[in-house]
Amino acid sequence: MTQLEAEKYYSDKREKVLKELKPLLKDFFGTNDYDYVITMGENTYPKEEYLRIKTTRINCYSNSIEASVDEAVAWVFIKIFARKRSLGAFHNQTMKYLTQYWRDTNEQ
């Protein structure tokens, strides 16, 4: 794959991810503050690839489109549903597992 082909592939991937996220994040939860960011490196692979929802940055390097959508669902679950609810005996383990690839953009 040439550099030009790689850039086209990742540009198309970004558009597909955003199209899949729109019904969940924009239409259902009313947030426009999200993006799927792909920064190309010097070869045909991205230097970084992440989903940003508000101030949360979720590493999605080499993820499928479905896996990126799953990360958005986890964000909705934690930030909206579980925000004021207990998840029982496994609360800490569940939260750590679901947020293992997250980083707050305010921490940078």
Helices and strands as residue ranges (DSSP letters): H 3-22, I 23-28, E 34-40, E 46-53, E 56-59, H 65-76, I 77-81, G 82-84, G 88-90, H 91-98, E 102-104, G 105-107
